[in-house]
Amino acid sequence: MVDDIFEWPWPTGAGADHILKRQWELVDLLSARTPIFLDTNFWVWARQAAFNESDAPELISLLGALRLAVESGKFFFPVTSDLIAEFSKQSPERLARTMMLVDRLSLGVAMVPHHERTAIEMEKFNARALPDYAPAPRPLWTCYAFALGYEDMRPPGVEVDDTLLVALAEKAWMGQPSLLARMVPPEMFAARSESERMATCLNEQEALYAHEIDSHATALRMEVTGAASMLAGIAAREYRRMAAAAGQDREAADIENSVRVGRRVTGMIAQALEKDEHRRAFGSLYVPAMLHAAVRSQANRKIKPNDIFDFRHAAAALPYCRAFLTDGPLRSLLSSGHVRLDRLYGCEIAARPAEAIELIGRLALA
């Protein structure tokens, strides 16, 4: 069967080509800056200080440190689609204020969404294995407007030429986060209900296999295998592309064969993730797998709705940012002896404003 795999294609066309070009320009513009990831609570603390919602000295000092970090030209604080979704749980007034901070502290920069990051990691893996047929590299950074990915902006049933499509893409690219956020109703994300639904679903699935979990290592092995299997479609797509590039047209056209190869490749990835070098290469896959395994291996511990966002923030921050500012419980989990994700990825974690200020200052002097 080939209809049960997720074979995600990169967008094509004039608009997509234009956005890809702008992404690479953005990579160059950011080359002298270091990304630091703010969890939602740090964005809230900064908002409280910026708009006189709090007069706590530590929050005012935190806001000053964040602003100075950006103004110095050394750092930026990117957002993700998951942060945007979690922001949507705020009241309209607080959301508007948060987005004004995003304008300034993120520089309008977002990470590409999680599914694109996993595709990039998969393609890099293939490029190392078969460098003669490596795909064109893809950037990690994009603008706020495309934090959820690029979709062709042609209105259904309306004739739009490429020139207009590029103009629309460029207008979206230049949009300020605070202005763009006003155009998207918060209920579109259904962040609260969706995280509750996912947490319930995951807990139900884990309950079915709880009898098979006899250790953290067993839970991790199961989580990694399951996560790697989600890449089978992308691996199959890449196999067909490389086969065609090598002149093997018959093999490239054989979808059933490419699916078999894709599943073998993801099986190999699951085994490869027993080594730290591959865990670092597949951070978007390994970080959530490790965190879910940590929960599954604890008796009577269940995934909570907020864990959904916390784990996604960690998957964005740890492999790709120099520091992660988050809450105390998540910091404790990430740095615990059997998890050690902060050490694996070389990403420092702070959980309180004073710790964050010290960390940013130290990194600025490094």
N, C-alpha and C positions, 0 to 999 in steps of 0.2 A: 504494500500500500504506500502511495506517495502523497495522499491528501491529508495526512496527519502531521506533516512537518511544516515549520514556519520558514518559508523561503523568501526572506525580505530583500527586495531589490533597491539599489540606490536610485533616487529620482533622476530623470534625464530631461533634456530639453533646454531651451535658451535660458529660461528663468533659473533652473537648477545650476546650469553652467556659470551663470553670472554670480549666484550666491556662493558657489564654490570658490570662484576667483576672489570674492570679497573676504571669504573666510581665510584664505591664505595671506591676504593683505593684513588681516587682523592678527594672524599669528606673528607676522613681522613686527607689527606695532607693539605687541605684548612681549617681545623677546627679552626686553630688559627688566620686565616685571615678574614677580613671583606670586602665584595664586595661593590665597589662604581661604579656606571654606568656613563660612559662618553658618552654624545651625540656626534654626528658626528662633530659638530663644535669644541668641545674640543679636539678631536683627531686631527683635522686639525690645531688648534693652537699649539698643542704639536709638530706636524710635522714641522710646520714653524719654531719653535724655534730650534728643533733638527738638522735641515739641512740648517740653515742660510738663510732661506727664509724670515725671519723677525728678526730685532734686537730690537724689542719692549721689554723693561725691564720686563713688566708684563708677557709676554709670556715666556721669559727665566726663570723667577721665577716660573711660573706655571709648566714648564717642570721639574725643579728641585724638586718641591714639589711632583709631580707624581712619579718620579724616587725614591725619598727618601721614599715615602709611601710604595712602593713595597720592596725596599731593607731593610726596617726596619722589614719586616716579618709580618706587621700588616694588610696590605691591598692588594687587587688585583683589576684589572679593566677588568672584563670579556667582551667578545664580544657576539653578537648574529647573527643569519642568516640575520636579517634585517640590522644590522650595516654593515655586509659584503656586502650585496647588495648595500647599499648606498655608501660604499667606492668605489664600481665599477664604479661610475660616474666620478671618478677622471681620470686624464691623467695617462698613464702607469707608468711614472716616479714617479709621486706623490703617486700613489697607492703602488708602491714598497716601497717607503719611509714610508708610513703609516703602511704597514705590518711589517716593521722592528721594529717600535714602538710597534705594537701589540705583537710581540715576547716577548718583555721585560716587558711591562706593564700588559699584560693579563696573563702572565705565560703560554700562550697557552690554557687558559681555556675559554670555551664558555658555555652559557646556552643551555639546550636542546631547540629545536624550540617551537614556540608558541603552535602548536597542541599537542605536548607532555606535555607541562605545563598544558594545560586545561584537558588532560586525567588524569594527576597526581592529579589535584585538585578534579576531579570527583571521582576518586578512593578513595581518602582520605575521601571524604564526605560519601561514602558507608561504608568505614571501621569504621567510627564513629557511623554510624547507625546500622551496623551489624558486630560487632567486631569478632564474631566467624568465619566469612567467609571473613575476610579481604584479599585483594590481597597482593602479595608481594610488599613492598614499592619500589618506583623508585626514583633515584637521580635527582637533578636539574642540576648538573654540568657534563660536558663532555669535550672532547678535541676539538680543532679547526676543525679537520678533520670531525667530526660528528656534527657540528653545525647545519646542515640541517637535522639531524636524521641519523639513521643507516639503510643502505640498504644492503641486501645480495650481496656480491661482486662476486658471481659466474658469469662468463661471459656466456651469453646466448648460449645454445647448447654445452657448453664445460664442460667436467667432471672435477670437482674440489673436492678433498676430504676435510674432516673437518680439517685435520692438516694444509693443505695449506691455507684454508680459515682463520684459526686462525692466521697464520703467516702474511697473507695480512692485517688482521684487526690490528694486533700489529704494523706492519710497518706504517700503516696510523695513528695510535694513537701517535706514536713517532714523526711524522712529524712536523717540525716548520711551523707556520702559513705563514711566508714570503716565504718559499719554496713551500708549498702547493698552495699558491695563484697563483704562476707562472704557475701552471698546469691547472688552470681554466680560460678560456677566460672571461673577464668582460662582454662581450655581452651575456653570458649565462643568466645573471640576468635580462637583459633588464629593469634595475631599473627605469630609467626615464620614458620610455613609459608605463611600467606596473603601476607605481604610477599615471600617468595621466589617464590611462584607468580606474583604480579603483575609482579615485576621480570623474570622469565623471559618472560612473555607480552609485555610492552612491548618488550623487546629483540628478540624474534622479529618483532614487527610492524614495528619500526623497521628491522630488517635488510632487510625486503622492499622498503622504499622508500628505502634508503640511497642508491641511485644517483640519486635526484631531489634530494638535498641538495647544493647547491653553495655555500651560505653560511648564516650564522646567520639572515639575514633570510628566506631561503626556508624554513628549518626553523620559524621562528616563525610564518610565514604558514600553513604546513600545520597546526601545532599549534593555532593559534587557530581555524582553520576547523573542525577536528575537534572541538574543545572546544565551540564555539558550536553545532554541530549537535546536541549533547546536550540543548540547551534547546528543541528544536523542539516537543516535546510540551507543555511548559509554556507556550510561546508560543501553541500551538494552543488549549490550554485557556483561556488568557486572552482570545484572540480570540472564542471562543464566549461567554464570560461578558460581554464588553463589547458584543458584537452583541445579546445578549439584553437587556442593560440599556438599549441604545439603541432597543429595540422591533423589532429586525430578527430576528424569530423564525425566519424561513426560513433565513437565513444561519447563525443560531446552531445550528440543528439539523443543518446540513450538515457532517458530520465530515470528509469528503474535502476540502471547501473550506477548513476551518479548518486542516487539516494543511498544505495548500499555502501558506496564509498564514503558518503557523508557520515553515515552512522558509524562506520569503522573509524573514521578520523576523530569523531567526538568520543568514541570509546578510548582511543589513544590519548586524547586530551585529559579525560578523567584519570587515567593512569599517570599521565605526566604531572598532574597537579599534586602528586605526592611529594614533589620537589619544589623548594622555595623559588627557584628561578622561574618556573612556569606559573607558580601562584602569583608572582609579581606581573608576569606577562598577561594574565587573564584576571586582572583585579576586579573587573565588573562582574565576573562570574564567581570568583572565589570569595570575595568579601561577604556577599549575602549568604553563600553556602555555609561559610564558617559561622556566621552569626545565627543562622537558623539551626545549625547543628548544636551550637552552644545552648540554645533554648531547649531543643528536643532531648538533650542528654540530662537535663535537670528534672528531677521528679516533681510532678505537679506544676511545672512552669509552663505557661501558655503564652503565645504571642498576643500582644495587646495591639489595638488599632494604632497607637502612636509608634509602636515598633516598626510598622510598615514604612513610615517616613524616616525614622531614625536609621534603619538599615540601608535605605536608599541613599540618604545623605552620606553615610559612611562609605558606600560603594563609589560615590563620586569623589569624596574628599581624599581618602587614604591613598589610592593609586596615583592621583593626579595633582595633588596639592601639597605644599610644604608643611602646612599646619591645618588643624581641624579644631575649631572652637565649638564645643558642644556641651551637653549637660553631664553632671557627675556620674549618674548610673551608666550611661553609654560609654563614657571614658573608662570607667572601671571594667566594663565588659571587654572593651577593645584591647585593653592593656593587661588583662588577666593572664595568668601563667599558661593556660592551655590555648588561648586565642592569639595573643601577641601580635595583633595586626598592625599596631603602631610601629613596632620594631621591624616587621616584615617589609613595610613600605617606606620606612624612614620618614614618617609623618608624625610630627609632634602634636600632642593634644592638650588643650587647656579647657577647663570647665568653669572657671570663675573669672569675672572681669579683671581682677588684679593679676591673675595668672596669664590672662591673654595679653595684657599690657606689657608684662615682663617678657613674654615670648616674642611679641612683635618687635619690641625694642632690641632684644638679643639677635633676632634674625636680621634686623636692619644693619647691625654692626658686623655681621659675619662676612 
